[in-house]
Amino acid sequence: MLRDIDASTVPMTNVPSGKSSRWLFLAIGWACVGFAGLGLVLPLFPTTPFLLLAAWAFGRSAPRWRRWLRHHRRFGSLVRAWEDHRVIPPWAKGMALVAISAGLAWLVLVREWPLWAYAVTAAMLGLVAAWIVTRPSRPPSS
């Protein structure tokens, strides 16, 4: 499957020449893929930022795994949209906002925190939500 993908269509970052730094970036990439997997099931734990970080790390260590991530059937479109055009598709924005809202609601219902802790958490999540909403939804017209 990976052999069918044209490597020239995948923009690459500078691959370091040292073997130890390649292993470090490869480890970072796989750790981020693991964290992204956790984000699929844990509330308030993001998935997409970890996938983007994994793509970056793989781009510096293992072009094969970067291509795999960019062409993944479920997550590849998100990674490509962000890397190629810095856009977040509308459906991804909606999912992120629902996840942020559900996570905050879960915290309020399950945790017994002081009011200031809820306010700080809500403010931080509100800033994240505002940043997501203000990103472009579609690539610029050519």
C-alpha positions as CSV (number, residue, x, y, z in Angstrom):
1,M,0.0,0.0,0.0
2,L,2.7,2.5,0.9
3,R,4.7,1.6,-2.2
4,D,1.7,2.8,-4.4
5,I,2.1,6.4,-3.1
6,D,4.2,8.8,-5.1
7,A,6.8,10.2,-2.7
8,S,7.1,13.4,-4.7
9,T,3.6,14.5,-3.8
10,V,4.5,14.5,-0.1
11,P,6.2,17.7,1.1
12,M,9.0,16.8,3.5
13,T,10.8,18.7,6.2
14,N,14.6,18.6,6.6
15,V,15.6,15.1,7.5
16,P,18.4,15.2,10.1
17,S,21.6,13.4,9.1
18,G,22.4,11.9,12.6
19,K,21.1,8.4,13.3
20,S,20.3,9.2,16.9
21,S,18.2,12.2,16.0
22,R,16.3,10.2,13.5
23,W,15.5,7.6,16.2
24,L,14.4,10.4,18.5
25,F,12.0,11.9,15.9
26,L,10.7,8.4,15.1
27,A,10.0,7.8,18.8
28,I,8.2,11.2,19.0
29,G,6.1,10.3,16.0
30,W,5.0,7.0,17.3
31,A,4.4,8.4,20.8
32,C,2.1,11.0,19.2
33,V,0.3,8.4,17.2
34,G,-0.3,6.6,20.5
35,F,-1.5,9.7,22.2
36,A,-3.8,10.4,19.3
37,G,-5.3,6.9,19.8
38,L,-5.9,7.8,23.4
39,G,-7.6,11.0,22.3
40,L,-10.2,8.9,20.4
41,V,-11.5,7.5,23.7
42,L,-10.6,10.0,26.4
43,P,-12.6,13.2,27.0
44,L,-10.6,16.5,26.7
45,F,-7.7,14.6,25.2
46,P,-7.1,15.9,21.6
47,T,-6.4,13.6,18.6
48,T,-5.7,15.9,15.7
49,P,-2.8,17.9,17.2
50,F,-1.0,14.7,18.1
51,L,-1.5,13.5,14.5
52,L,-0.1,16.7,13.1
53,L,2.9,16.5,15.5
54,A,3.4,12.8,14.4
55,A,3.4,13.8,10.8
56,W,6.0,16.5,11.5
57,A,8.2,14.1,13.5
58,F,7.9,11.4,10.8
59,G,8.8,14.0,8.2
60,R,12.1,14.4,10.0
61,S,12.8,10.7,10.5
62,A,10.8,8.3,8.4
63,P,9.2,9.5,5.1
64,R,7.5,6.2,4.7
65,W,5.4,6.6,8.0
66,R,4.7,10.2,7.1
67,R,3.2,9.1,3.8
68,W,1.2,6.4,5.7
69,L,-0.2,9.1,8.0
70,R,-1.0,11.5,5.2
71,H,-2.8,8.9,3.2
72,H,-4.6,7.2,6.2
73,R,-8.2,6.5,5.3
74,R,-9.6,8.2,8.4
75,F,-7.1,10.8,9.4
76,G,-5.1,11.5,6.2
77,S,-7.5,14.2,4.9
78,L,-7.1,16.2,8.2
79,V,-3.4,16.0,8.1
80,R,-3.2,17.0,4.4
81,A,-5.6,19.8,4.8
82,W,-3.6,21.3,7.6
83,E,-0.2,20.8,6.2
84,D,-1.0,21.8,2.6
85,H,-3.4,24.8,3.3
86,R,-3.6,25.4,7.0
87,V,-7.3,24.7,7.0
88,I,-9.6,22.8,9.3
89,P,-12.6,21.3,7.5
90,P,-16.0,22.4,8.8
91,W,-16.9,18.8,10.0
92,A,-13.7,18.7,12.0
93,K,-14.4,22.0,13.6
94,G,-17.9,20.8,14.5
95,M,-16.5,17.6,16.0
96,A,-13.9,19.5,18.0
97,L,-16.4,21.9,19.4
98,V,-18.7,19.0,20.4
99,A,-15.8,17.3,22.1
100,I,-14.7,20.4,23.9
101,S,-18.3,21.1,25.1
102,A,-18.8,17.4,26.1
103,G,-15.5,17.3,28.0
104,L,-16.3,20.5,29.9
105,A,-19.8,19.2,30.7
106,W,-18.3,15.9,31.9
107,L,-15.8,17.8,34.2
108,V,-18.6,19.9,35.7
109,L,-20.7,16.8,36.4
110,V,-18.0,14.5,37.6
111,R,-15.4,16.6,39.4
112,E,-15.8,18.6,42.5
113,W,-13.6,21.6,41.9
114,P,-13.7,25.2,43.3
115,L,-15.6,27.6,41.1
116,W,-12.3,29.4,40.0
117,A,-11.0,26.1,38.6
118,Y,-14.1,25.6,36.5
119,A,-13.8,29.2,35.3
120,V,-10.1,28.8,34.3
121,T,-10.8,25.5,32.5
122,A,-13.8,27.0,30.7
123,A,-11.7,30.1,29.7
124,M,-8.9,27.9,28.4
125,L,-11.2,25.7,26.4
126,G,-13.0,28.7,25.1
127,L,-9.7,30.1,23.8
128,V,-9.0,26.8,22.1
129,A,-12.5,26.7,20.6
130,A,-12.2,30.3,19.4
131,W,-8.8,29.5,17.7
132,I,-10.4,26.5,16.0
133,V,-13.4,28.5,14.7
134,T,-11.2,31.3,13.3
135,R,-9.1,28.9,11.2
136,P,-10.1,28.8,7.5
137,S,-12.5,26.1,6.5
138,R,-11.6,25.8,2.9
139,P,-8.3,26.1,0.9
140,P,-7.8,29.4,-0.9
141,S,-9.0,29.6,-4.5
142,S,-6.2,29.1,-7.0
